[in-house]
């Protein structure tokens, strides 16, 4: 294992300190329990939006704390859910008199711990469960579909709605609707290594590819020989489009996400191929986003996400945002 590392047990603590130093104008780090909150608080009467999950997926979630997105994020240890006391402390710190909306990816540990926090929280609150991954219905860590890069889109839409003063029920409605019209699928060329484990999460041959991989290294739909990028894009989009069933001419948001170890040059190639394919089928790609947005440590690979847009969702996606990892 080759990593910049002193001690796996203190990696997250020191990484969070560095993150807070790098973005001191945007966020502040709270300790015991640990969470990251936006430095500029919302005015009273606005919904507070909170998310979280295991670390190792940066910039998700801490990188999306700030104006127009999250009010707080609760980071767990690498690929490990945050604890209920983190979520309670974050909610109590950032609530602004209009309730709290939790955005939770569909993984067993995340859903269980957020539910425990929800049961103990006296503040009015609701939850949006993100399950955009079309690759498999059940896999390691999940019951049902996994929550992956579509989480970024949900956080952006809901964050913009809360910033605009939409009430708690309205924010939840928008989060659920965004999730329902969003679908993703990922592909991996290599595994990743959890620092505490010191060995790759899974083994994959030099000429193989994992179709539908999860963001913790969970198995996908199948293992097959590597193919040209255009063929991979077609296979991924076949699965995503089959799930969404968009009508002809549908306006789409396309998110091309790197899993941590893929050069931007290759991600831009995937974007170009995906836009060409979607245009051939008569869809209108109105908005795009490319980059390492929801990663799996140093895994080589990428995912494609589509969201069906309407005027309301497009306006919320375009609304101003300023976070460490997202500006609009």
C-alpha positions in Angstrom: 0.0 0.0 0.0 1.4 3.4 -1.1 -0.4 6.3 0.5 0.5 9.6 2.2 -0.1 8.3 5.7 1.3 8.5 9.2 -1.4 6.4 11.0 -4.6 5.0 9.5 -6.3 5.6 12.8 -5.7 9.4 12.7 -6.0 9.9 8.9 -9.6 11.2 9.0 -8.9 13.6 11.9 -5.9 15.2 10.2 -7.5 15.2 6.8 -10.5 17.1 8.2 -8.3 19.6 9.9 -6.5 20.2 6.6 -9.9 20.6 4.8 -11.0 23.2 7.4 -7.7 25.1 7.0 -8.0 25.1 3.2 -11.5 26.4 3.2 -11.7 28.4 6.4 -13.7 31.1 4.6 -16.5 28.6 3.9 -16.6 26.0 6.6 -15.8 25.3 10.2 -14.9 22.0 11.8 -16.6 20.9 14.9 -15.2 18.2 17.1 -16.5 15.7 19.7 -18.7 14.8 17.9 -17.3 15.6 14.5 -19.1 17.5 11.7 -18.4 20.2 9.2 -20.7 23.2 9.1 -21.0 26.2 6.8 -19.4 29.3 8.3 -22.1 31.7 7.1 -25.3 30.6 8.8 -28.6 30.9 7.0 -31.1 33.4 8.2 -33.8 32.2 10.6 -36.8 30.7 8.9 -34.8 28.6 6.5 -34.6 24.8 6.3 -31.3 23.3 7.3 -29.9 20.6 5.0 -27.6 17.9 6.4 -26.0 14.9 4.8 -23.1 12.6 5.6 -21.6 9.2 5.1 -18.3 7.3 5.2 -15.2 9.2 4.2 -13.2 8.2 1.1 -15.8 9.6 -1.3 -14.5 13.2 -1.2 -15.6 15.8 -2.1 -18.8 14.1 -1.1 -20.1 15.2 1.4 -17.9 17.8 3.2 -17.0 19.5 -0.1 -20.6 20.4 -0.7 -21.1 22.4 2.6 -21.7 26.0 1.9 -24.1 28.5 0.2 -26.7 26.8 -1.9 -26.0 23.3 -0.8 -25.5 21.7 2.6 -25.5 23.4 6.0 -23.6 20.5 7.6 -22.0 17.2 6.7 -21.2 14.3 9.1 -18.1 12.3 8.0 -17.7 8.8 9.2 -14.5 6.8 9.1 -13.5 5.5 5.7 -16.4 3.7 4.1 -18.1 3.6 7.5 -21.4 5.4 8.4 -21.2 8.4 10.8 -22.7 7.9 14.2 -26.1 9.2 15.4 -24.5 11.6 17.8 -22.7 13.4 14.9 -26.0 13.9 13.2 -27.8 15.1 16.3 -25.0 17.6 17.0 -25.0 18.9 13.4 -28.8 19.3 13.4 -28.8 21.2 16.7 -26.0 23.4 15.5 -27.3 24.5 12.1 -31.1 24.4 12.4 -32.6 27.8 11.7 -36.2 27.5 12.9 -37.7 25.8 9.9 -36.7 22.2 10.4 -34.0 19.9 9.2 -33.8 17.8 6.1 -31.5 14.8 6.1 -30.2 13.5 2.7 -29.2 9.9 3.2 -27.6 7.4 0.7 -29.2 4.0 0.7 -26.6 2.0 2.6 -27.5 -0.1 5.7 -25.2 1.7 8.1 -26.2 5.2 6.9 -30.0 4.5 7.0 -29.8 2.8 10.4 -27.8 5.6 12.0 -29.7 8.4 10.5 -32.9 6.7 11.6 -31.6 6.5 15.2 -30.7 10.2 15.1 -34.1 11.0 13.7 -35.8 9.1 16.5 -33.9 11.1 19.1 -34.2 14.5 17.4 -36.8 16.9 18.8 -36.5 19.4 16.0 -38.9 19.0 13.1 -37.2 17.0 10.4 -37.7 14.9 7.3 -35.4 12.5 5.2 -34.7 12.1 1.5 -33.3 8.6 0.7 -31.1 8.6 -2.4 -31.0 5.3 -4.4 -29.9 6.3 -8.0 -27.7 3.3 -8.8 -29.3 1.1 -11.5 -26.6 -1.5 -11.5 -28.0 -3.9 -8.9 -31.0 -4.0 -6.6 -29.2 -5.5 -3.6 -25.5 -5.7 -2.9 -23.0 -5.4 0.0 -24.1 -2.8 2.5 -27.5 -2.2 0.9 -31.1 -3.4 0.8 -32.4 -2.1 -2.4 -30.6 0.3 -4.8 -27.4 2.0 -3.8 -27.0 5.8 -3.4 -24.1 7.0 -5.6 -23.2 10.1 -7.6 -26.8 11.2 -8.0 -26.5 12.3 -4.4 -24.7 15.4 -5.6 -27.6 16.4 -7.7 -30.1 15.9 -4.9 -27.9 18.0 -2.6 -27.7 20.8 -5.1 -31.4 20.9 -5.9 -32.5 20.7 -2.2 -29.8 23.1 -1.1 -31.0 25.7 -3.6 -34.6 25.2 -2.5 -33.7 25.7 1.1 -31.6 28.7 0.3 -34.6 30.2 -1.5 -36.8 29.8 1.6 -38.9 26.8 0.4 -40.4 25.0 3.5 -39.4 21.6 4.8 -42.2 19.7 3.1 -41.4 21.4 -0.2 -37.7 20.6 0.1 -38.4 17.0 0.8 -40.8 16.9 -2.2 -38.1 18.3 -4.5 -35.5 15.9 -3.1 -37.7 12.8 -3.6 -38.6 14.0 -7.1 -35.0 14.6 -8.1 -34.0 11.2 -6.8 -36.9 9.6 -8.8 -35.8 11.1 -12.1 -32.1 10.4 -11.6 -30.2 7.3 -12.4 -26.5 6.3 -12.3 -24.2 3.5 -13.1 -20.4 3.1 -12.6 -17.5 1.2 -14.1 -14.2 0.3 -12.5 -10.8 -0.6 -13.9 -9.2 -1.1 -10.6 -9.9 -1.6 -6.9 -9.2 0.8 -4.1 -7.4 0.2 -0.8 -9.0 1.2 2.5 -6.0 2.5 4.6 -6.9 0.5 7.7 -7.1 -2.7 5.6 -3.9 -2.1 3.6 -4.9 -4.4 0.8 -7.2 -3.9 -2.3 -10.9 -4.3 -1.6 -11.2 -6.7 -4.6 -9.0 -8.2 -7.2 -9.5 -7.5 -10.9 -7.4 -8.6 -13.8 -5.3 -6.2 -15.9 -7.6 -6.7 -18.9 -10.9 -6.7 -16.9 -13.6 -4.2 -16.1 -16.3 -4.3 -13.4 -19.6 -3.1 -14.8 -21.8 -1.5 -12.3 -19.3 -1.3 -9.4 -20.4 0.3 -6.1 -18.6 3.2 -4.5 -17.2 1.0 -1.8 -15.9 -1.6 -4.2 -19.1 -3.7 -4.1 -19.6 -6.1 -7.1 -21.5 -4.8 -10.1 -23.6 -6.5 -12.7 -20.7 -8.5 -14.2 -17.0 -8.8 -14.8 -15.9 -8.7 -18.4 -13.0 -7.9 -20.6 -12.2 -4.2 -21.2 -13.8 -2.6 -24.2 -13.5 0.6 -26.2 -14.8 3.7 -24.4 -17.7 4.1 -26.8 -18.9 0.6 -26.1 -18.7 1.1 -22.4 -20.6 4.4 -22.6 -23.3 2.7 -24.7 -23.7 -0.2 -22.2 -23.9 2.2 -19.2 -26.4 4.5 -21.0 -28.5 1.5 -22.0 -28.9 0.7 -18.3 -29.6 4.2 -17.2 -32.0 5.1 -20.0 -33.8 1.8 -19.5 -34.4 2.7 -15.9 -35.5 6.3 -16.5 -37.4 5.8 -19.8 -37.3 9.5 -20.7 -39.7 10.6 -23.4 -38.3 11.8 -26.8 -36.9 15.3 -26.6 -36.4 15.1 -22.8 -34.1 17.7 -21.3 -31.3 16.0 -19.4 -28.6 16.9 -16.9 -25.5 14.7 -17.5 -23.0 14.2 -14.8 -19.7 12.4 -15.6 -18.1 11.4 -12.4 -14.5 10.1 -11.8 -14.1 7.5 -9.1 -10.8 9.0 -7.9 -8.1 7.6 -10.2 -9.2 8.5 -13.7 -7.7 11.5 -15.5 -9.9 14.4 -16.6 -8.8 13.8 -20.2 -10.7 10.5 -20.1 -13.7 11.9 -18.3 -14.1 14.6 -21.0 -13.9 11.8 -23.6 -16.7 10.0 -21.8 -18.8 13.2 -21.8 -18.3 13.7 -25.5 -19.3 10.1 -26.3 -22.3 10.3 -24.0 -23.6 13.6 -25.5 -23.2 12.2 -29.0 -25.2 9.0 -28.1 -27.9 11.0 -26.3 -28.2 13.4 -29.2 -28.6 10.5 -31.7 -31.6 9.3 -29.7 -33.2 12.7 -29.7 -32.5 13.8 -26.2 -31.4 17.3 -25.2 -28.4 17.5 -22.9 -29.0 20.9 -21.4 -26.6 20.8 -18.4 -23.3 18.9 -17.8 -20.9 18.5 -14.9 -17.6 16.7 -15.1 -15.1 15.8 -12.4 -14.3 13.8 -9.3 -17.6 14.4 -7.5 -18.3 11.1 -5.7 -15.1 9.0 -5.5 -14.0 5.7 -4.1 -10.5 6.6 -2.8 -8.1 6.0 -5.7 -10.3 3.6 -7.7 -9.8 4.0 -11.5 -13.2 4.2 -13.1 -16.1 6.5 -13.7 -19.9 6.7 -13.5 -22.5 8.4 -15.6 -25.6 10.0 -14.1 -28.7 11.4 -15.9 -31.4 13.6 -14.4 -34.6 14.4 -16.3 -35.0 18.2 -16.0 -38.0 20.4 -16.1 -38.1 24.2 -15.6 -38.2 23.9 -11.8 -35.3 21.5 -11.4 -33.2 23.4 -14.0 -33.6 26.7 -12.2 -32.6 25.0 -8.9 -29.6 23.4 -10.5 -28.6 26.8 -11.9 -29.1 28.7 -8.7 -26.0 30.2 -7.0 -23.8 27.9 -4.9 -20.4 28.3 -3.3 -18.8 25.4 -1.6 -15.3 23.9 -1.6 -16.1 21.6 -4.5 -19.0 23.2 -6.3 -19.6 26.7 -7.6 -22.6 27.9 -9.7 
